[in-house]
Amino acid sequence: MKIFVTGVGGQLGHDVVNEAVKRGYEVVGSDIAPTYSGIADGSAVETAPYVAMDITDKDGVIKTLSEIKPDVVVHCAAWTAVDLAEDEDKKDKVYKINAFGTENIANACKIIDAKMIYISTDYVFDGQGETPWKPDQKNYKPLNVYGDSKLKGEIAVSSILNKYFIVRIAWVFGLNGKNFIKTMVNVGKTHDKVRVVCDQVGTPTYTLDLSRLLIDMAETDKYGYYHATNEGGFISWFDFTEEIYRQVGLKTKVEPVTTAEYGLSKAKRPFNSRLDKIKLKENGFKPLPDWKDAVNRYLKEIGEIE
């Protein structure tokens, strides 16, 4: 099986390439940079074949994928700067990447008859209530530009293809790039107290664990919508921070505050990011490990604990 991965300069794409290579598959990585621009960690992604590709260039996408002819495209490339996406001068670019770029990938996959795995987000929902969102429910009301652009990407994939997986994730952390854990560890080392919101609830997703699931999916034809975060129950960002500091051994006091008390960011965030993942088990996929275990393995991976 030949696998093509977009966004290999980011957290998830990096791990997906490494997982696919580990399983012995032929892998081609891609991003917009002329050469691989992610972290130099000595892993397979650095030496795997790489193709520079702008996903917003429709003809370029079709040409590249038609030449490579992958069996599966794992589409990790995206605009993910949620607050910056709200800027008037950035909105067109956000939609160009997340909506139209995804549509270009889907059209190319249709031409070459490849499976497509599209990474989406809890932000496609309005985040109201406390009931976990089911993967197949359609009452979308994204609160911000990022969520709306990712939803439009979902619609493009599902309307163009039959052989697709749409996988929604939340609160992502991985080796290659910025994330909440890295930020909070750095803040905790320089502050005696931090304020963290306690009324936004969800579950983290470790890219290393998610990459294994995505390659598991690529090996099947169990298409459709899925939710995939680590197991271990639902938590707030406050709970998440307390566990990070406990594992690192930081004595920084974590003060719980509401979103209103914390102050509004440019982009509205969902209060309810609970994702129902039962469909994974129903279709024979192995759930991701407990999030506390994932945090522990990740902190070791980035050298914060032994």
Stockholm file with secondary structure:
# STOCKHOLM 1.0

chainA/1-306         MKIFVTGVGGQLGHDVVNEAVKRGYEVVGSDIAPTYSGIADGSAVETAPYVAMDITDKDGVIKTLSEIKPDVVVHCAAWTAVDLAEDEDKKDKVYKINAFGTENIANACKIIDAKMIYISTDYVFDGQGETPWKPDQKNYKPLNVYGDSKLKGEIAVSSILNKYFIVRIAWVFGLNGKNFIKTMVNVGKTHDKVRVVCDQVGTPTYTLDLSRLLIDMAETDKYGYYHATNEGGFISWFDFTEEIYRQVGLKTKVEPVTTAEYGLSKAKRPFNSRLDKIKLKENGFKPLPDWKDAVNRYLKEIGEIE
#=GR chainA/1-306 SS CEEEEECTTSHHHHHHHHHHHHTTCEEEEEESSSSCCSCCCSSGGGTSCEEECCTTCHHHHHHHHHHHCCSEEEECCCCCCTTGGGSTTTHHHHHIIIIIIHHHHHHHHHHHTCEEEEEEEGGGSCCCSSSCBCTTCCCCCCSSHHHHHHHHHHHHHHHHCSSEEEEEECSEECSSSCCHHHHHHHHHHHCSEEEEESSCEECCEEHHHHHHHHHHHHTSCCCEEEECCEESCCEEHHHHHHHHHHHHTCCCEEEEECHHHHCCCSSCCCSBCCBCCHHHHHTTCCCEEEHHHHHHHHHHHTTSCC
#=GC SS_cons         CEEEEECTTSHHHHHHHHHHHHTTCEEEEEESSSSCCSCCCSSGGGTSCEEECCTTCHHHHHHHHHHHCCSEEEECCCCCCTTGGGSTTTHHHHHIIIIIIHHHHHHHHHHHTCEEEEEEEGGGSCCCSSSCBCTTCCCCCCSSHHHHHHHHHHHHHHHHCSSEEEEEECSEECSSSCCHHHHHHHHHHHCSEEEEESSCEECCEEHHHHHHHHHHHHTSCCCEEEECCEESCCEEHHHHHHHHHHHHTCCCEEEEECHHHHCCCSSCCCSBCCBCCHHHHHTTCCCEEEHHHHHHHHHHHTTSCC
//
